[in-house]
Amino acid sequence: MNQGCCPISQSPFEHLTWPDHYAVGLVLDGVAIPDLGKQIYQWAGDQPISAECLYAATRWEVVSDLSPWLVWLSGPEDPVLEGFLEQGPMQEHGYLLVSATDRTTFSRWMRSHLQVEMAPGCEELMRIAHPALARSVIGSNLTCSPTGIVDRLIVPDRIRGQWYVVETPAVRSCIAADQAEKEIVLPELRKAFKAFNRRKDALHIWNSLEEPVRKQLGGPQLRDAYPLLRKTLDEALGNECNSLREAMQFLFASLPSRAGGSAANEPAFPMDRG
């Protein structure tokens, strides 16, 4: 199941029953939230919390400033959850997950999703704390992990403006383990990473657009403008636009013909990745 729950301006637990016999964790994105560990404890105030920096005690500890964190929640009024709900869902800074397993087993399972072997002996960090990537990788079990660890994800979708409940597969989609099986999985992972990066670039461009341009794309609401924005970005990449600046220039060049008028001026600040 992968269905909308409620607007991301609301707590999902205004519409969903808190799962009393399950553990509920909040996964937070250290790439998106500066000083995440400090922020978590500020949200908690004087309340006791159970929180883990997932890069701690791993070989990635040297970059712990960017680490995802896992916070186990005490209930729908948990102060960390309330702090996150103020802005986090709208910015896709994290997501919720529900698990019937013990916390130690789950933490071990979550750490197994910090990196992925893209080629024999070549591992890359995976931004598993971002809800859009978790929705595809965990929600579809693209890593062929043991099932039964995560019962469901509750993820914010900024584009749709909705919380989504994603039930994970009940059976293992592949047997995993040897290299041949990894080669079967890798194309699906690569496809998920490519889609995630395209989505991220589209949102980066959207954040830079003024309202007249957003309206030309079908806005001003993101959910209405996104299909044309994404289509134009795909066309830009197909025309060998290799940077966000070039993609932006392609977008502004294409808008007059699409809209039958004159496009707004291109933003003056640089859009290249640095």
C-alpha positions as CSV (number, residue, x, y, z in Angstrom):
1,M,0.0,0.0,0.0
2,N,1.2,3.5,-0.9
3,Q,-1.6,6.0,-0.1
4,G,-2.1,9.5,0.9
5,C,-2.9,10.2,4.6
6,C,-3.3,13.9,5.2
7,P,-1.7,17.3,4.4
8,I,1.9,17.7,5.5
9,S,0.8,20.8,7.5
10,Q,-0.8,18.4,10.0
11,S,0.5,15.6,12.1
12,P,-0.1,12.2,10.5
13,F,-1.3,11.0,13.9
14,E,-4.3,13.3,13.7
15,H,-5.5,10.8,11.1
16,L,-3.7,7.6,12.0
17,T,-3.9,5.7,15.3
18,W,-0.7,5.6,17.2
19,P,0.6,1.9,17.0
20,D,0.8,1.1,20.7
21,H,2.4,-2.4,20.2
22,Y,5.0,-1.2,17.8
23,A,8.1,1.1,18.0
24,V,7.8,4.4,16.2
25,G,11.0,6.0,15.0
26,L,11.7,9.4,13.5
27,V,14.6,9.3,11.0
28,L,16.1,12.8,10.5
29,D,18.4,13.9,7.7
30,G,21.7,15.3,8.8
31,V,22.5,16.7,5.3
32,A,19.4,18.9,5.5
33,I,19.4,20.0,9.2
34,P,22.5,21.8,10.4
35,D,23.8,20.7,13.9
36,L,21.2,17.9,13.9
37,G,22.2,16.3,17.2
38,K,22.0,19.7,19.0
39,Q,18.7,20.4,17.3
40,I,17.2,17.1,18.5
41,Y,18.1,17.8,22.1
42,Q,16.8,21.4,21.9
43,W,13.5,20.0,20.7
44,A,13.5,17.5,23.5
45,G,14.0,20.2,26.2
46,D,14.1,18.6,29.6
47,Q,12.4,15.4,28.4
48,P,14.4,12.1,28.3
49,I,14.9,10.8,24.7
50,S,16.4,7.8,23.0
51,A,18.3,9.1,19.9
52,E,21.2,7.6,17.9
53,C,23.6,9.1,15.5
54,L,23.8,6.4,12.9
55,Y,27.3,7.2,11.7
56,A,28.7,6.8,15.3
57,A,31.0,3.8,15.8
58,T,31.1,3.2,12.0
59,R,33.8,4.1,9.5
60,W,31.7,7.1,8.5
61,E,32.0,8.6,12.0
62,V,34.5,11.2,10.6
63,V,31.5,12.8,8.8
64,S,29.1,12.6,11.6
65,D,28.0,16.2,11.1
66,L,26.1,14.8,8.1
67,S,24.8,11.7,9.8
68,P,21.2,10.6,9.8
69,W,19.7,10.3,13.3
70,L,17.2,7.9,14.6
71,V,14.9,9.0,17.4
72,W,12.5,6.6,19.1
73,L,9.3,8.4,19.9
74,S,7.2,8.1,23.1
75,G,3.9,9.0,21.6
76,P,2.1,11.5,19.3
77,E,2.9,14.4,21.6
78,D,6.6,13.6,21.8
79,P,8.5,16.9,21.9
80,V,11.0,15.9,19.2
81,L,8.1,14.9,16.9
82,E,6.4,18.2,17.7
83,G,9.6,20.1,16.9
84,F,10.0,18.3,13.6
85,L,6.4,18.8,12.6
86,E,6.8,22.6,12.7
87,Q,8.9,22.7,9.5
88,G,10.4,19.3,8.8
89,P,7.7,17.7,6.7
90,M,7.4,20.7,4.4
91,Q,11.1,20.6,3.8
92,E,11.3,16.7,3.7
93,H,13.8,16.7,6.5
94,G,12.9,13.2,7.7
95,Y,10.2,10.6,8.0
96,L,8.5,8.1,10.4
97,L,8.8,4.4,10.5
98,V,6.9,1.7,12.4
99,S,8.7,-1.5,13.5
100,A,7.6,-4.6,15.5
101,T,11.2,-5.6,16.2
102,D,13.5,-4.6,19.1
103,R,15.4,-1.3,18.8
104,T,18.9,-3.0,18.7
105,T,17.9,-5.2,15.8
106,F,16.3,-2.3,14.0
107,S,19.3,0.0,14.6
108,R,21.6,-2.7,13.1
109,W,19.3,-3.0,10.1
110,M,19.1,0.8,9.6
111,R,23.0,1.0,9.7
112,S,23.1,-1.6,6.9
113,H,21.3,0.9,4.7
114,L,23.9,3.7,5.2
115,Q,25.9,2.6,2.2
116,V,25.4,0.5,-0.9
117,E,27.9,-1.5,-3.0
118,M,27.6,0.0,-6.4
119,A,30.5,-2.1,-7.8
120,P,32.6,-4.9,-6.3
121,G,34.6,-3.4,-3.5
122,C,33.2,0.1,-4.2
123,E,30.7,1.4,-1.6
124,E,28.9,4.7,-1.6
125,L,27.0,6.5,1.2
126,M,23.2,6.4,0.6
127,R,21.1,9.3,1.8
128,I,18.6,7.0,3.4
129,A,17.3,9.7,5.8
130,H,15.6,11.5,2.9
131,P,12.0,10.5,2.7
132,A,11.9,10.4,-1.2
133,L,14.8,8.0,-1.3
134,A,13.6,5.9,1.6
135,R,10.2,5.6,0.0
136,S,11.6,3.8,-3.0
137,V,14.6,2.0,-1.5
138,I,13.0,0.8,1.8
139,G,9.4,0.9,0.6
140,S,10.2,-1.4,-2.4
141,N,13.1,-3.3,-0.6
142,L,15.5,-2.6,-3.5
143,T,18.4,-3.7,-1.2
144,C,16.9,-7.1,-0.8
145,S,17.1,-6.8,3.0
146,P,15.4,-9.3,5.4
147,T,11.7,-8.5,5.6
148,G,9.7,-7.9,8.8
149,I,12.0,-5.3,10.2
150,V,9.9,-2.3,9.0
151,D,6.2,-2.6,9.1
152,R,5.5,0.7,7.3
153,L,6.9,4.1,6.5
154,I,5.0,7.4,7.0
155,V,6.7,9.9,4.6
156,P,6.1,13.5,3.7
157,D,5.8,14.3,0.0
158,R,6.5,18.0,-0.6
159,I,5.4,17.9,-4.2
160,R,2.0,16.5,-3.4
161,G,1.7,18.2,0.0
162,Q,0.7,15.0,1.6
163,W,1.8,12.4,4.1
164,Y,1.9,8.9,2.6
165,V,1.7,5.6,4.3
166,V,4.0,3.0,2.6
167,E,3.7,-0.6,3.6
168,T,6.9,-2.6,3.0
169,P,6.9,-5.9,1.1
170,A,5.7,-8.9,3.1
171,V,8.1,-11.2,1.3
172,R,11.7,-10.8,0.2
173,S,11.8,-9.7,-3.4
174,C,15.1,-11.4,-4.1
175,I,17.4,-13.8,-2.3
176,A,20.5,-11.6,-2.1
177,A,24.0,-12.4,-1.0
178,D,26.3,-13.3,-3.9
179,Q,27.6,-11.0,-6.5
180,A,25.3,-12.3,-9.3
181,E,22.3,-11.4,-7.2
182,K,23.7,-8.0,-6.5
183,E,24.0,-7.4,-10.2
184,I,20.2,-8.1,-10.5
185,V,19.4,-5.5,-7.8
186,L,21.8,-2.8,-8.9
187,P,19.9,-1.6,-12.0
188,E,16.8,-0.9,-9.8
189,L,18.9,0.9,-7.2
190,R,20.6,3.0,-9.9
191,K,17.2,3.8,-11.3
192,A,16.0,4.9,-7.9
193,F,19.1,7.1,-7.3
194,K,18.7,8.7,-10.8
195,A,15.1,9.5,-10.1
196,F,15.9,10.9,-6.7
197,N,18.7,13.2,-8.1
198,R,16.4,14.4,-10.9
199,R,13.7,15.2,-8.3
200,K,16.2,17.0,-6.1
201,D,17.4,19.1,-9.1
202,A,13.8,20.0,-10.1
203,L,13.0,21.2,-6.6
204,H,16.3,23.1,-6.4
205,I,15.2,24.9,-9.6
206,W,11.7,25.4,-8.3
207,N,13.1,27.1,-5.2
208,S,14.8,29.7,-7.4
209,L,11.8,30.6,-9.5
210,E,9.7,33.7,-9.0
211,E,5.9,33.4,-9.0
212,P,5.3,34.6,-12.7
213,V,7.6,31.8,-13.9
214,R,5.9,29.3,-11.6
215,K,2.5,30.3,-13.1
216,Q,3.9,29.7,-16.6
217,L,4.7,26.1,-15.5
218,G,1.1,25.6,-14.2
219,G,1.6,26.9,-10.7
220,P,1.8,28.7,-8.4
221,Q,1.4,25.5,-6.5
222,L,4.2,23.0,-6.8
223,R,2.0,20.0,-7.2
224,D,0.4,21.6,-10.3
225,A,3.7,22.9,-11.8
226,Y,5.8,19.8,-11.2
227,P,4.8,17.7,-14.2
228,L,5.9,20.4,-16.7
229,L,8.9,21.3,-14.6
230,R,10.1,17.7,-14.5
231,K,9.4,17.2,-18.2
232,T,11.4,20.3,-19.1
233,L,14.3,19.2,-16.9
234,D,14.3,15.8,-18.6
235,E,14.4,17.5,-22.0
236,A,17.2,19.7,-20.8
237,L,19.3,16.7,-19.8
238,G,18.5,15.1,-23.1
239,N,19.9,18.1,-24.8
240,E,23.2,17.8,-23.0
241,C,22.6,20.4,-20.3
242,N,25.1,19.2,-17.8
243,S,24.6,21.7,-14.9
244,L,21.7,23.3,-13.1
245,R,22.6,26.6,-14.7
246,E,22.3,25.1,-18.2
247,A,19.1,23.4,-17.3
248,M,17.8,26.7,-16.0
249,Q,18.7,28.4,-19.2
250,F,16.9,25.7,-21.2
251,L,13.8,26.2,-19.0
252,F,13.7,29.9,-19.6
253,A,14.3,29.5,-23.3
254,S,11.5,27.0,-23.6
255,L,8.9,28.9,-21.6
256,P,7.9,31.5,-24.3
257,S,7.0,28.7,-26.8
258,R,5.2,26.7,-24.2
259,A,3.2,29.6,-22.7
260,G,2.8,31.7,-25.9
261,G,4.4,34.7,-24.3
262,S,7.6,36.1,-22.8
263,A,9.3,34.3,-20.0
264,A,10.5,36.1,-16.9
265,N,14.1,37.0,-16.5
266,E,16.5,34.3,-15.4
267,P,17.8,34.6,-11.8
268,A,21.1,36.3,-11.6
269,F,22.7,34.1,-9.0
270,P,24.7,31.1,-10.1
271,M,23.0,27.7,-10.2
272,D,25.9,25.4,-10.7
273,R,26.7,22.7,-8.2
274,G,29.8,23.5,-6.2
